[in-house]
């Protein structure tokens, strides 16, 4: 399996469409998890709509994360959007893919902006984890194709009880 690139790749010729449920609207300061509970209040507003794919689990056992670029969307809203790529975040030593979705193709500049955010977010999450006394490496591992992130995900069992790790 190829490792994620640290520089943005060209977008795929055909994005992969999937349903995303919005958990954190763009400009929100509240970071909510897939169960809807507040994880933390951020000192910075979220620059993107942040949600998850309701029928897939990521490598860390929680719903597969998805970022939806564009205007602010309401909490709980569902959208079918194209995934143009993914960013792999390492959180407490666990890989956690974030699909990057947009109604329009993602430009090279937008990919750079998304990667810059996740490099910054990984550092902030590292400090938060240190304060919470949660060990493990935090970093942004870079950009990969959406198909690579989806290949690492697994179908959600209908009896899935929710994430097993506290965030």
Helices and strands as residue ranges (DSSP letters): E 16-24, E 30-32, E 38-41, E 49-57, E 63-68, E 78-91, E 94-101, H 108-131, E 139-144, H 146-152, E 154-155
